[in-house]
Amino acid sequence: MGLQVSALKQLQKQELIDFFDEYIKVGAARKKSLSIRVYGSQHLKEMASDKDEVPSPSVEIEDIVGFRKSQPLHGSFRGCGQPKL
């Protein structure tokens, strides 16, 4: 954990502002959004009606284990207390 803290100490104020302006600020050129909704089995009716409101492009993940394994950083945080699915 010490490595991450030392990297943050080297971060300049302007670098943080530039990152915010490019990736987070409303209207930023490289802004991305992630929306996650979890429905219980007793709320399938709400899930069906909410699907009509999902903007495109969207991806429904049905196999969470397969999805996690397909990601480039899968397994890179082993031993860091990540929850197992």
HELIX and SHEET records of a PDB file:
HELIX    1   1 GLY A    2  GLN A   10  1                                   9    
HELIX    2   2 LYS A   13  TYR A   23  1                                  11    
HELIX    3   3 SER A   41  HIS A   43  5                                   3    
HELIX    4   4 LEU A   44  LYS A   51  1                                   8    
HELIX    5   5 ILE A   64  SER A   70  1                                   7    
END                                                                             
